[in-house]
Amino acid sequence: MRALIPGRFQPLHLGHCDLIRAAAGNEDVKELLIAICSAQYDHKNAMPGSRPVDNPFTCKERERMLKGYLKHNIKKKFRVFCVEDIPDDTQWVAHLKEQLPEFSIVYSGDKLVRGLIEKANIKVKSPEFRRNTHATRVRQLMVSNGNWKAHLPKESVVVIEEIAGCQRVKTLARRG
């Protein structure tokens, strides 16, 4: 069985890692499919209706964070996909099915995602994870010079430091 873990991963944080570990810990799951959703949106291409600071990292940067984390921490087979967003939530699950290999279960902590997946009669798990760790909070900590690194796996920290991501987030926040 394949498990799907969709997310924007802006950036990959410890809450995401909890979901990934939960999926990997399910002995029925043989492969993890990680979908980097809204892949087309980043610091150069803002998502309609959002602030530039909401999507500071490119899909390739997010992919590096994820692959680094997965390689060092997860023993199961995995694949990472960049999936562009579509403007119609009612078609989102069908879009995922078109873009990805077949999957049987979805792991998500997002209420909208869970609802859309359940409506499509696909099993959803929302295991315990660090609910106080959110990408929005991480980006706020970057802007305020707070301890953002405490909320991220080391693989995310390495990528963010290599690309001067913290400075990028601060610059984007100043733009509004």
C-alpha positions, 0 to 999 in steps of 0.5 A: 500500500502507498501512503500520500502525505500532501503539503506545501512544506513552506518550510518542512517542519517538525509537525510534517516530520511527525506525519511522515514518521507516522505513515512510515510506522504503518507496517501496511505502508510499503511506499511513501508518496510526498506531494509538494502541493502548490509547487508553482508558487514561491517568492517569485510567483505569489499564490493568488490571494496570499502574501509573498511571505506565505510561499518563500521557497521554491519547489526544488528547495522544498524538495531538497529539504524533504529528500534530505530528511527522508534519506536520513530518517526514513527507511521505507521507499519514498518518492517526492513529487511537485504538484501544481495547484489548481483553482478548484478545490472540488477537483483537487483530489482528481488532480492528485490522482492524475499527477501521482501513482495510485495511493490508498491512504492519506496522512494529513493534519490539514482540515480542508485536505482531510475533508476533500480526501474523505469526500473522495472515499479515501482513507485519511489518518491524522495522527498525533503531531506537533500541532503548535508547529506551523510553517506560518509560525516558523516564518514569523520567527524568522522575521522576528529573529526568534528561534525558528530552527527549533521547529525544523529538522536539521535538513531544512535548516541546512537548506534555508541557511545555504540559500539565505532563506531567513533573509529572503523571508524577512525581505518578503515580509517587508513587502507585505 
